[in-house]
């Protein structure tokens, strides 16, 4: 796969990657004029375990090795971070190092002149670029130029299930959408929610649509939205996907009260490992949380995982996936020369260092660094890590999360309407009309 990828092909990342992929951690830090005085850089990143400790460890090791060029970190919960970082950047008070997901949000920063062009830096540091997963550069690239360093882990969205609950009810994991709909009444009859969902966070609902659009119509359905084609949300496959998700809601497919459950609290995951819900569609980053919070749930073999099932008559390849090809670190254009130098040095020596790689793998994650096969195989989570790697590397299409692929304006409209869709407050046609109105904005 050519690197860098164009924005147009971002959502159709072909796989064919070397059997040695891994990603690393990134973040950003406190408010102020790009890191405050004294030339010290700032960096904000997401809180929440086990990922937070890995990110913090990378910063601490860098600071210990570079006492005259320290980085000051600040952490935020996922949903709060998305608001705070955009506000800080818009006010010209971004941290030196900006953690993000790339895609449409990064493009908005680029168009506003808020982030550094790193293309020449990667040209001068070719060994750093060569070390990373080629597919990770798609969402870091805007109009052929690189504005972020890929970091952390490759995170496809997968269907998790509680094996013990399935055994208790006497059913098998679903192989198709029809199977999913057939399982719903069987679990409900036993007082078990078919699916856990942290619906208050909005983006959690979105994962259902991302897969249904792909499985029914293929990646080209959302690609048309991404490319700004008029009325792309009204594609017949899109309407069918929107209809199917509402059919699942009406059938009581999700935990009662899902609209008041947040993903940041990990309450949706607790429903799975405590057996109150049978299944959960979520990113592979939740595996480590299940390990940390679920007692012996993972170690005893209670957690099952699979790619999203097929939809009868659908055009999408069943091996396709969606999620986060990587996470991304940009440098604020408002930072001073010394702060930018510290950030670039951190990218070169602090990000994806050997100890950090090991920590990500120990947490059940696959980093974006090439040459980690032996480390993955030695992990207690080797089966899950290989599963994640195979999904990410074999997918003909790896669609980036929609709220990151689209512009901030379109993404906010999308998330608001997804809530209404799941609450049955808008019809599929109304949803499509509302989203068609912000295509290209």
Legacy VTK file of the C-alpha trace (Angstrom):
# vtk DataFile Version 3.0
C-alpha trace
ASCII
DATASET POLYDATA
POINTS 441 float
0.000 0.000 0.000
1.376 3.367 -0.991
2.178 5.861 1.734
0.877 8.424 2.285
-2.669 7.588 1.274
-4.924 10.276 -0.097
-7.932 11.544 1.838
-10.176 10.090 -0.864
-8.959 6.551 -0.208
-8.825 6.905 3.567
-11.901 4.778 4.183
-10.869 2.049 1.798
-7.573 1.036 3.319
-6.599 -2.227 1.726
-4.746 -4.586 3.995
-1.938 -6.812 2.695
0.291 -5.639 5.529
3.444 -7.310 6.825
2.819 -9.839 9.593
4.305 -7.556 12.199
2.105 -4.617 12.981
1.739 -2.639 16.168
0.751 0.864 17.291
1.814 3.137 20.153
0.538 5.754 22.546
0.116 9.478 22.287
-1.461 12.430 24.059
-1.571 16.169 24.784
-1.246 18.546 27.753
-2.673 21.459 29.666
-4.152 24.740 28.501
-2.051 27.795 27.952
-0.065 29.168 25.076
1.020 25.897 23.534
2.649 24.654 26.651
3.431 27.748 28.682
6.787 29.325 29.408
10.297 28.027 29.792
10.211 26.188 26.506
8.564 23.220 28.180
6.114 21.309 25.984
2.591 20.333 26.978
0.598 17.264 26.033
-3.062 16.288 26.569
-4.195 12.696 26.279
-7.038 10.403 27.306
-7.456 9.110 30.828
-8.797 5.672 31.680
-6.974 2.452 32.484
-5.067 0.508 31.346
-4.181 2.876 28.487
-3.522 5.928 30.643
-0.610 4.298 32.476
1.074 3.425 29.184
0.777 6.992 27.918
1.980 8.445 31.210
4.888 6.000 31.355
6.122 7.118 27.937
6.138 10.748 29.081
7.849 9.968 32.395
10.607 7.977 30.702
11.171 10.784 28.213
11.298 13.415 30.968
13.786 11.358 32.961
16.063 11.132 29.943
15.570 14.808 29.010
15.434 16.890 32.219
16.019 20.143 30.297
13.227 19.519 27.793
10.387 18.186 29.842
6.815 17.511 28.746
3.918 18.370 31.073
0.917 16.028 30.588
-2.786 16.554 31.311
-5.455 13.861 30.995
-9.139 14.002 30.040
-11.959 11.514 29.669
-12.809 10.665 26.062
-15.977 12.715 25.592
-14.660 15.732 27.516
-11.412 15.693 25.551
-13.156 15.978 22.183
-14.756 19.233 23.297
-11.811 20.727 25.180
-9.185 20.138 22.501
-11.286 21.749 19.777
-12.007 24.737 22.023
-8.333 25.153 22.929
-7.184 24.934 19.322
-9.852 27.381 18.191
-8.714 29.853 20.851
-5.059 29.548 19.831
-4.222 27.875 23.160
-3.564 24.306 22.079
-1.094 22.095 23.895
2.224 21.605 22.137
1.360 18.002 21.299
-2.187 17.353 20.098
-3.509 13.801 20.508
-6.247 12.759 18.113
-7.784 10.291 15.682
-6.795 11.995 12.422
-9.256 12.198 9.525
-11.748 15.023 9.167
-10.916 16.687 12.470
-7.229 16.813 11.548
-8.179 18.296 8.171
-10.080 21.077 9.924
-6.962 21.864 11.983
-4.837 21.890 8.837
-7.215 24.209 6.972
-7.150 26.608 9.941
-3.334 26.565 10.012
-3.254 25.147 13.548
-0.869 22.187 13.101
2.637 21.698 11.715
3.354 20.045 8.383
5.507 17.016 9.324
6.162 15.794 5.779
9.771 16.986 5.607
10.428 15.722 9.140
9.339 12.239 8.094
11.485 12.556 4.955
14.467 13.353 7.173
13.585 10.525 9.565
12.684 7.812 7.095
13.524 5.028 9.545
10.744 6.214 11.878
8.167 6.184 9.095
9.357 2.810 7.814
8.940 1.315 11.273
5.185 2.034 11.398
2.214 0.290 9.823
1.800 1.764 6.308
-1.994 1.891 6.682
-1.679 4.134 9.737
-0.634 7.128 7.617
-3.937 7.473 5.738
-5.730 9.383 8.504
-2.574 11.430 9.174
-2.434 12.740 5.612
-4.227 15.778 4.161
-3.845 16.581 0.477
-0.695 14.488 0.213
1.069 15.976 3.242
1.555 14.372 6.671
0.348 16.400 9.668
0.465 13.808 12.449
2.579 10.976 13.732
0.656 7.689 13.957
0.833 6.229 17.446
-0.626 3.671 19.852
-2.542 0.656 18.596
-4.603 -0.668 15.726
-8.174 -0.870 17.008
-10.809 -2.572 14.890
-14.337 -2.827 16.282
-15.369 -6.427 17.013
-18.314 -8.340 18.420
-17.558 -9.534 21.952
-19.726 -12.144 23.672
-19.974 -13.864 27.033
-19.348 -17.564 26.413
-20.781 -18.572 29.789
-24.069 -16.813 29.048
-24.272 -18.449 25.625
-23.713 -21.866 27.238
-26.301 -21.085 29.889
-28.949 -20.263 27.278
-27.808 -23.078 24.979
-27.174 -21.017 21.832
-24.307 -20.413 19.403
-22.644 -17.119 18.392
-24.380 -15.438 15.428
-23.106 -15.964 11.910
-25.565 -13.591 10.226
-27.908 -10.680 10.937
-30.828 -13.116 10.923
-29.028 -15.065 13.661
-28.689 -11.874 15.702
-32.398 -11.144 15.444
-33.226 -14.760 16.342
-31.034 -14.612 19.466
-32.702 -11.481 20.828
-35.921 -13.104 22.150
-33.985 -16.093 23.496
-31.793 -13.940 25.724
-34.660 -11.663 26.730
-36.670 -14.711 27.800
-33.883 -15.544 30.281
-33.708 -12.009 31.651
-30.400 -11.299 29.877
-29.964 -8.244 27.659
-28.931 -9.362 24.145
-26.541 -6.402 23.730
-24.816 -3.999 26.089
-24.596 -0.421 24.827
-23.305 2.831 26.327
-25.710 4.869 24.232
-25.286 8.190 26.013
-21.834 8.471 24.477
-23.366 8.491 20.963
-20.275 7.191 19.124
-20.937 3.755 20.585
-24.234 3.598 18.663
-22.396 4.693 15.525
-20.401 1.450 15.353
-23.593 -0.451 14.538
-24.286 1.755 11.537
-20.679 1.596 10.350
-20.870 -2.190 10.086
-24.391 -2.371 8.681
-23.576 0.156 5.952
-20.513 -1.903 5.034
-22.103 -5.342 5.231
-25.165 -4.312 3.215
-23.691 -1.981 0.607
-19.915 -2.245 0.893
-17.439 0.536 1.812
-18.441 2.621 -1.206
-21.716 3.626 0.489
-20.013 5.697 3.182
-17.187 6.621 0.802
-19.800 8.525 -1.198
-20.666 10.504 1.942
-16.985 11.102 2.622
-16.475 12.311 -0.946
-19.361 14.775 -0.617
-21.719 13.194 -3.146
-25.187 14.758 -3.102
-27.835 12.751 -1.189
-25.330 9.985 -0.430
-27.090 9.185 2.874
-30.207 8.220 0.881
-28.539 5.274 -0.845
-30.850 2.229 -0.659
-28.233 0.316 1.348
-28.051 3.189 3.831
-31.820 3.245 4.306
-31.819 -0.531 4.773
-29.066 -0.292 7.396
-30.887 2.465 9.278
-34.072 0.416 9.176
-32.382 -2.724 10.486
-30.877 -0.983 13.488
-34.286 0.410 14.436
-35.755 -3.082 14.100
-33.150 -4.270 16.605
-34.065 -1.437 18.999
-37.793 -2.224 18.680
-37.088 -5.911 19.396
-35.446 -4.929 22.716
-32.040 -5.907 21.414
-30.225 -3.504 23.737
-30.034 -3.241 27.509
-32.934 -1.309 29.009
-31.936 2.302 29.596
-28.989 2.179 27.166
-29.448 5.878 26.343
-28.355 6.818 29.874
-25.264 4.564 30.003
-21.852 6.136 29.268
-18.840 4.454 27.718
-16.403 6.530 29.793
-17.710 4.840 32.954
-17.115 1.345 31.464
-20.630 0.464 32.636
-21.383 -1.043 29.230
-18.434 -3.394 29.605
-19.398 -4.365 33.142
-22.751 -5.555 31.807
-20.917 -8.026 29.593
-18.442 -9.511 32.065
-21.085 -9.762 34.818
-23.396 -11.712 32.518
-26.165 -9.107 32.469
-25.675 -8.754 28.719
-24.740 -11.473 26.248
-22.916 -9.439 23.591
-21.248 -6.065 23.001
-20.070 -4.371 19.812
-16.984 -2.375 20.773
-13.380 -1.577 19.932
-10.526 -3.945 20.689
-9.232 -1.387 23.231
-11.900 -2.722 25.595
-10.165 -6.107 25.889
-7.640 -4.709 28.363
-10.443 -3.175 30.419
-12.242 -6.533 30.515
-8.971 -8.050 31.751
-8.496 -5.405 34.431
-12.086 -5.099 35.663
-13.642 -8.477 34.936
-11.970 -10.634 37.568
-11.248 -14.025 35.981
-13.670 -13.404 33.102
-10.917 -13.203 30.479
-8.364 -15.538 32.080
-10.979 -18.283 32.488
-11.885 -18.149 28.814
-15.253 -16.481 29.325
-14.766 -13.759 26.711
-15.534 -14.626 23.096
-14.773 -12.390 20.104
-15.550 -12.392 16.398
-15.851 -10.104 13.401
-19.265 -8.618 12.693
-21.581 -11.165 11.021
-22.768 -11.010 7.429
-26.088 -9.566 6.306
-28.042 -11.800 3.942
-27.808 -10.475 0.390
-25.294 -7.815 1.365
-22.515 -6.690 -0.954
-19.865 -5.991 1.694
-16.926 -8.331 2.178
-17.375 -10.210 5.500
-13.697 -9.613 6.280
-14.046 -5.814 6.245
-13.694 -3.905 9.487
-14.147 -0.435 10.967
-12.532 1.450 13.828
-9.216 3.222 14.401
-6.275 2.414 12.088
-4.130 4.228 14.692
-4.127 7.238 16.978
-2.287 10.430 16.095
0.026 13.125 17.485
0.250 16.555 15.879
2.293 19.600 16.842
0.598 22.946 17.394
1.695 25.578 14.899
1.415 28.108 17.758
4.136 26.399 19.807
7.515 28.121 19.965
10.644 26.701 18.359
11.909 25.022 21.519
8.561 23.380 22.221
8.381 22.063 18.667
11.895 20.688 19.020
10.915 18.858 22.229
7.814 17.420 20.554
9.762 16.113 17.580
12.394 14.630 19.855
9.617 12.885 21.794
8.235 11.508 18.512
11.676 10.194 17.582
12.806 8.759 20.913
9.878 8.567 23.317
6.952 7.280 21.253
6.850 3.539 20.568
9.972 2.800 22.537
10.553 -0.865 23.416
9.159 -0.625 26.945
6.018 1.079 25.686
5.492 -1.617 23.059
5.666 -4.277 25.715
3.139 -2.414 27.884
0.614 -2.136 25.057
0.938 -5.828 24.294
0.619 -6.738 27.972
-2.665 -4.798 27.945
-4.008 -6.913 25.104
-3.347 -4.397 22.325
-1.574 -4.638 18.970
0.815 -1.713 18.439
1.460 -0.254 14.949
5.155 -1.099 14.882
6.509 -3.658 12.457
8.470 -6.661 13.687
6.538 -7.532 16.833
5.367 -11.058 15.944
7.435 -12.733 18.660
6.247 -10.320 21.320
2.614 -10.909 20.343
3.087 -14.689 20.429
4.666 -14.564 23.892
1.782 -12.634 25.434
-0.818 -14.235 27.688
-3.304 -12.637 25.277
-1.678 -14.183 22.195
-4.970 -15.565 20.830
-6.735 -12.213 20.996
-3.728 -10.296 19.684
-3.442 -12.618 16.686
-7.191 -12.283 16.098
-6.874 -8.481 16.147
-3.855 -8.540 13.885
-5.551 -10.868 11.397
-8.672 -8.690 11.218
-6.670 -5.516 10.713
-4.223 -6.951 8.213
-6.627 -9.073 6.146
-9.491 -6.588 5.781
-9.973 -5.362 2.232
-11.460 -2.212 3.764
-10.648 -0.707 7.189
-13.114 2.158 7.594
-12.100 4.937 9.952
-14.635 5.850 12.651
-17.164 8.172 11.036
-17.058 10.900 13.670
-13.318 11.225 13.033
-13.413 10.788 9.259
-15.973 13.569 8.762
-15.593 17.273 9.435
-16.459 18.403 12.978
-19.692 20.024 11.731
-20.901 16.926 9.889
-19.757 14.652 12.718
-21.764 16.553 15.342
-24.897 16.406 13.195
-24.271 12.697 12.669
-23.909 11.947 16.375
-27.001 13.965 17.318
-29.106 12.163 14.737
-27.749 8.749 15.705
-29.116 9.338 19.208
-32.513 10.226 17.737
-32.397 7.176 15.470
-31.757 4.805 18.378
-34.439 6.513 20.444
-36.845 6.041 17.499
-37.325 9.816 17.392
-36.538 10.040 13.661
-37.258 7.651 10.816
-34.523 6.319 8.519
-35.676 8.771 5.825
-35.601 11.707 8.233
-32.136 10.659 9.395
-30.933 10.579 5.785
-32.441 13.985 5.009
-30.826 15.556 8.071
-27.412 14.151 7.177
-27.682 14.959 3.478
-28.062 18.600 4.527
-24.498 18.695 5.936
-22.671 16.674 3.286
-19.480 18.499 2.389
-19.740 20.929 5.309
LINES 1 442
441 0 1 2 3 4 5 6 7 8 9 10 11 12 13 14 15 16 17 18 19 20 21 22 23 24 25 26 27 28 29 30 31 32 33 34 35 36 37 38 39 40 41 42 43 44 45 46 47 48 49 50 51 52 53 54 55 56 57 58 59 60 61 62 63 64 65 66 67 68 69 70 71 72 73 74 75 76 77 78 79 80 81 82 83 84 85 86 87 88 89 90 91 92 93 94 95 96 97 98 99 100 101 102 103 104 105 106 107 108 109 110 111 112 113 114 115 116 117 118 119 120 121 122 123 124 125 126 127 128 129 130 131 132 133 134 135 136 137 138 139 140 141 142 143 144 145 146 147 148 149 150 151 152 153 154 155 156 157 158 159 160 161 162 163 164 165 166 167 168 169 170 171 172 173 174 175 176 177 178 179 180 181 182 183 184 185 186 187 188 189 190 191 192 193 194 195 196 197 198 199 200 201 202 203 204 205 206 207 208 209 210 211 212 213 214 215 216 217 218 219 220 221 222 223 224 225 226 227 228 229 230 231 232 233 234 235 236 237 238 239 240 241 242 243 244 245 246 247 248 249 250 251 252 253 254 255 256 257 258 259 260 261 262 263 264 265 266 267 268 269 270 271 272 273 274 275 276 277 278 279 280 281 282 283 284 285 286 287 288 289 290 291 292 293 294 295 296 297 298 299 300 301 302 303 304 305 306 307 308 309 310 311 312 313 314 315 316 317 318 319 320 321 322 323 324 325 326 327 328 329 330 331 332 333 334 335 336 337 338 339 340 341 342 343 344 345 346 347 348 349 350 351 352 353 354 355 356 357 358 359 360 361 362 363 364 365 366 367 368 369 370 371 372 373 374 375 376 377 378 379 380 381 382 383 384 385 386 387 388 389 390 391 392 393 394 395 396 397 398 399 400 401 402 403 404 405 406 407 408 409 410 411 412 413 414 415 416 417 418 419 420 421 422 423 424 425 426 427 428 429 430 431 432 433 434 435 436 437 438 439 440
